[in-house]
């Protein structure tokens, strides 16, 4: 068996693994590269991936860096099944249609400039038609059941705790009279996160591909993060300031609404306007009610009792562009939750352009920011940034709240790995920048006596 990394090696985004046996070719994830222009130039289907010869795809979860190249894969000739949980399929459909819309807008914007300079037009990476074809090929797999997806290859999806529908993949490959078990972590969530169930325990693997987004550190505790969140909001209310939160539409938006509802319910904050300025986040929040079966018990109880709706009486969804633009004239205090989470697209860019130069504004960064992204520049302390070609001075307060991350920190990653280490599997660390990968490898060696491997992009491993 050979496994080639077509993404998420030396980087966090672009997750894509090709598993090849003597008779089958299976793809695990097919995500977009996100971040700088240089990184995003990798968004293609490499010729030697040979989409027409791929038997099936298994997706760990719906986020764009794990599913975002699926329409491109279909456009390039793949016509097999795409397997995932029902939650992943529902959210992937939402995310991919939105991505196609943004890509068309980006292409239209670029072509207006190119037309003025006499340059040929560019085409979007893919269209809503390509998304429609990809979604038509998606097939549901239930959690915690083995499914044969190709001759001699079975998979079992188990809870990853990252977003609703997210999974770790256990893959059993029968070859030459033996069986090899390969585990792909996907993106792992932290233990004890609201709404989500904890990651499942996996006891055996011959090889483990483990993510390392935060392999070099632990997040601040959720309790401490919520206290800081509360303090920032109280200060903003006193100053009648706007709070901008770049938000991933699936997962992070719902978690933040959950915490805001809790603060209002406990009367730690007097309710004030909360604008959910993201059609995709609005739709995703509605989808959450469809998937109560995979939420934790507390979230299910609050949802079914109607308490969350009562707590969120000041929530104002902004579906149209006019409603979004109107927020420029809204006075604080208020919170504006808008996509995209890395500030690399979407309505948050317009809010940042209008408000970064205002000293009272607070910008909360609540998720991972890829290298080269606007969000990363802000977190790293840039004094001025470019938005839509305009240089904008940064006078707003920028605060990173890593404790809201849907990614496991170093300790949680090691806890997830621990049961499998008793059988001394090969450990392959991916989905992380170099420093986090090396730090996690050091801890794996120190704690479990296993020398982890750190493959490069397009490297092939023989198992």
SVG drawing of the C-alpha trace seen along z (x, -y; Angstrom):
<svg xmlns="http://www.w3.org/2000/svg" viewBox="-39 -56 51 71">
<polyline fill="none" stroke="black" stroke-width="0.4" points="0.0,0.0 1.2,-3.5 -0.2,-6.8 0.7,-10.1 0.1,-13.5 -1.5,-15.9 -2.1,-18.5 -1.8,-19.3 1.9,-18.5 4.1,-21.3 0.8,-23.3 -2.6,-23.2 -4.8,-23.5 -5.4,-21.4 -6.0,-18.1 -5.8,-15.3 -4.4,-11.7 -4.3,-9.2 -4.4,-5.6 -3.2,-3.1 -3.4,0.7 -2.7,3.3 -6.2,2.9 -7.8,-0.3 -7.2,-4.0 -9.1,-5.8 -8.9,-9.5 -9.2,-10.8 -10.4,-14.4 -9.8,-16.8 -9.5,-20.2 -8.6,-23.7 -5.3,-25.4 -6.0,-28.6 -3.9,-31.6 -1.4,-33.6 -1.7,-33.9 1.4,-31.6 -0.3,-28.8 -3.6,-29.2 -1.8,-28.6 -1.7,-25.0 -5.4,-24.7 -5.4,-22.3 -5.8,-18.6 -2.3,-17.3 -2.1,-15.3 -0.7,-12.2 -3.6,-12.1 -5.6,-10.7 -9.2,-11.5 -10.7,-9.1 -8.9,-6.2 -10.0,-7.1 -12.5,-4.5 -13.9,-6.6 -13.4,-9.5 -14.0,-9.6 -14.4,-13.0 -13.6,-13.6 -15.7,-16.8 -17.2,-19.7 -14.7,-22.5 -13.4,-23.9 -9.8,-22.9 -11.0,-19.3 -13.8,-19.3 -13.0,-22.5 -11.4,-20.7 -14.1,-18.1 -16.0,-20.0 -12.7,-20.5 -12.0,-16.7 -15.4,-16.0 -14.8,-18.6 -11.5,-16.8 -13.2,-13.5 -13.9,-11.7 -17.3,-10.1 -17.2,-7.7 -18.9,-7.9 -18.0,-10.5 -18.6,-9.0 -19.2,-11.0 -21.5,-11.3 -24.9,-12.9 -23.9,-16.0 -20.8,-16.4 -22.8,-16.0 -25.4,-18.7 -22.7,-21.2 -20.4,-20.5 -23.3,-21.2 -23.8,-24.6 -20.0,-25.4 -19.3,-24.4 -22.1,-26.3 -20.9,-29.4 -17.3,-28.8 -18.5,-28.6 -20.3,-31.9 -17.2,-33.6 -15.0,-32.2 -17.3,-33.6 -17.3,-37.0 -13.5,-36.9 -13.2,-36.0 -15.7,-38.8 -13.7,-41.3 -10.4,-40.2 -11.9,-40.3 -13.1,-43.9 -9.5,-44.8 -8.0,-42.6 -10.5,-44.0 -9.2,-47.5 -5.6,-46.4 -6.3,-44.2 -5.5,-40.9 -7.5,-37.8 -10.3,-36.8 -9.9,-34.2 -12.3,-31.5 -13.4,-30.6 -11.8,-27.5 -15.2,-25.8 -18.9,-26.7 -22.1,-25.9 -22.8,-23.3 -19.6,-21.5 -20.7,-21.7 -24.1,-20.2 -22.4,-17.3 -20.1,-16.7 -23.1,-16.7 -24.9,-14.2 -22.1,-11.8 -22.1,-12.0 -23.2,-8.9 -24.0,-8.7 -22.1,-6.5 -23.3,-6.1 -21.0,-6.5 -19.5,-3.5 -20.3,-0.9 -17.9,0.7 -18.7,0.1 -16.9,1.7 -16.2,-1.1 -14.0,0.9 -12.8,4.5 -10.8,5.3 -11.2,1.9 -13.5,1.1 -13.9,-2.2 -15.5,-3.1 -16.2,-6.7 -16.1,-7.7 -16.6,-11.0 -13.8,-13.6 -15.4,-16.3 -14.4,-19.1 -17.7,-20.3 -21.1,-18.5 -20.6,-15.5 -16.8,-15.5 -15.1,-12.1 -11.9,-10.2 -11.5,-7.5 -10.5,-3.9 -9.5,-2.2 -9.0,1.6 -7.1,2.8 -7.0,6.6 -3.9,7.5 -1.9,10.7 -3.8,12.6 -3.3,9.9 -5.0,6.8 -3.6,3.3 -5.4,0.7 -4.8,-2.9 -6.3,-5.8 -6.8,-9.3 -7.5,-11.8 -9.1,-14.4 -9.4,-17.5 -9.8,-16.7 -11.7,-18.8 -11.0,-19.5 -12.5,-17.5 -15.5,-19.2 -16.4,-21.7 -20.0,-22.9 -22.4,-21.4 -20.0,-18.8 -19.4,-15.2 -15.9,-14.3 -13.6,-12.5 -14.0,-8.7 -11.4,-6.4 -9.5,-4.3 -7.6,-1.4 -5.6,0.0 -3.8,-1.1 -0.8,0.0 -0.4,-3.6 -1.9,-6.9 -2.0,-10.1 -2.6,-12.8 -3.2,-16.5 -1.0,-19.0 -2.6,-22.4 -1.8,-23.2 0.8,-20.5 3.1,-23.0 0.8,-24.3 -2.4,-24.0 -5.1,-26.5 -6.1,-28.7 -8.9,-26.9 -12.4,-27.5 -13.4,-28.9 -10.6,-31.5 -11.4,-32.3 -15.1,-32.9 -14.1,-35.2 -11.9,-37.2 -14.6,-37.2 -17.0,-38.6 -14.6,-41.3 -14.0,-42.4 -17.7,-42.6 -18.4,-44.5 -15.7,-47.1 -17.1,-47.4 -20.6,-48.0 -19.3,-50.7 -17.6,-52.4 -20.5,-51.8 -18.1,-50.2 -18.5,-47.7 -17.1,-44.2 -16.2,-42.4 -15.7,-38.7 -14.5,-37.0 -16.4,-33.7 -16.3,-30.3 -19.9,-29.8 -20.1,-26.1 -19.0,-25.4 -17.5,-28.7 -20.5,-30.9 -22.8,-28.5 -20.4,-28.1 -20.1,-31.9 -23.9,-32.3 -24.1,-29.5 -21.7,-31.4 -23.5,-34.7 -26.8,-33.1 -25.3,-31.7 -23.9,-35.1 -27.3,-36.7 -29.2,-33.9 -26.9,-34.1 -27.4,-37.9 -23.7,-38.5 -24.3,-40.7 -27.4,-42.8 -28.6,-41.8 -27.4,-44.0 -27.7,-43.6 -25.9,-40.7 -25.8,-40.7 -25.2,-37.4 -24.0,-38.8 -23.5,-35.6 -26.1,-33.9 -24.1,-30.6 -23.9,-30.9 -27.6,-31.6 -28.3,-28.5 -25.8,-26.4 -27.4,-27.5 -30.8,-26.3 -29.2,-23.0 -27.9,-22.4 -31.5,-21.7 -31.6,-18.9 -28.7,-17.1 -29.6,-17.0 -28.7,-13.3 -25.0,-14.2 -24.9,-17.0 -24.0,-16.7 -26.9,-16.4 -26.8,-19.9 -27.1,-21.5 -30.0,-19.1 -31.9,-20.0 -31.5,-23.8 -32.5,-23.4 -35.6,-21.3 -36.8,-23.5 -36.7,-26.6 -34.4,-28.3 -31.7,-29.1 -34.3,-31.0 -35.3,-33.0 -31.7,-33.8 -31.0,-35.0 -33.9,-37.5 -31.5,-40.2 -30.0,-38.2 -30.5,-39.8 -29.8,-37.8 -28.5,-39.7 -29.1,-37.8 -28.9,-40.4 -26.0,-42.6 -28.1,-45.7 -28.7,-44.5 -24.9,-44.0 -24.1,-47.4 -26.6,-49.0 -24.4,-47.8 -21.9,-50.6 -24.3,-53.1 -25.2,-51.1 -23.9,-52.4 -22.4,-50.3 -22.6,-48.5 -23.1,-45.5 -21.4,-42.3 -21.1,-41.6 -20.3,-38.0 -19.3,-37.7 -17.4,-35.4 -14.9,-34.4 -13.1,-33.1 -9.6,-33.9 -10.6,-37.3 -9.6,-36.1 -13.1,-36.7 -16.6,-37.5 -18.5,-40.3 -16.0,-40.6 -13.6,-42.4 -16.1,-45.3 -16.5,-45.6 -12.8,-45.6 -12.3,-48.2 -14.8,-50.5 -13.9,-49.9 -10.2,-48.9 -9.1,-52.6 -11.5,-53.4 -9.7,-53.2 -12.7,-51.9 -13.4,-49.0 -12.6,-45.5 -11.7,-42.6 -11.8,-39.2 -9.9,-36.5 -11.4,-33.2 -9.9,-30.6 -6.9,-29.4 -5.4,-31.9 -3.4,-30.5 -0.1,-32.0 -0.5,-34.9 -4.2,-35.5 -5.4,-38.9 -6.4,-37.4 -2.9,-36.2 -1.5,-39.7 -3.8,-41.2 -3.0,-38.6 0.7,-39.2 0.3,-42.9 0.3,-44.6 0.0,-48.4 -1.7,-48.7 -3.2,-46.2 -4.5,-46.2 -8.2,-45.5 -9.6,-45.7 -6.4,-47.4 -6.8,-50.2 -4.3,-50.6 -6.1,-50.7 -4.4,-51.7 -5.1,-49.4 -6.2,-51.4 -8.7,-48.8 -7.9,-46.5 -7.1,-43.1 -7.4,-40.1 -6.9,-36.5 -9.1,-34.1 -7.5,-30.7 -9.6,-29.0 -12.6,-29.0 -10.7,-26.9 -12.4,-23.8 -9.0,-22.2 -7.4,-20.0 -4.4,-21.5 -1.2,-19.5 -2.4,-17.6 -5.7,-16.6 -3.9,-15.4 -1.6,-13.2 -4.6,-11.9 -6.4,-10.9 -3.2,-9.1 -2.4,-7.4 -4.6,-4.2 -3.1,-3.3 0.5,-3.7 0.4,-0.5 0.8,1.4 3.6,-1.0 2.1,-2.1 3.8,-4.3 2.8,-7.9 2.7,-10.3 2.2,-14.0 0.5,-16.2 -1.9,-19.2 0.5,-21.5 3.2,-24.1 6.8,-23.0 7.1,-24.2 3.9,-22.6 4.7,-19.4 8.2,-19.1 7.0,-19.9 4.3,-17.3 6.8,-14.8 9.1,-15.5 6.3,-14.8 5.3,-11.6 8.9,-10.4 9.2,-11.5 5.9,-10.0 5.5,-6.9 8.9,-6.1 7.7,-6.4 9.7,-8.4 7.1,-10.2 7.4,-10.9 7.0,-14.4 6.3,-13.9 6.5,-16.7 4.0,-17.7 3.6,-15.1 5.7,-12.6 4.7,-8.9 4.9,-6.6 5.0,-2.8 3.0,-0.9"/>
</svg>
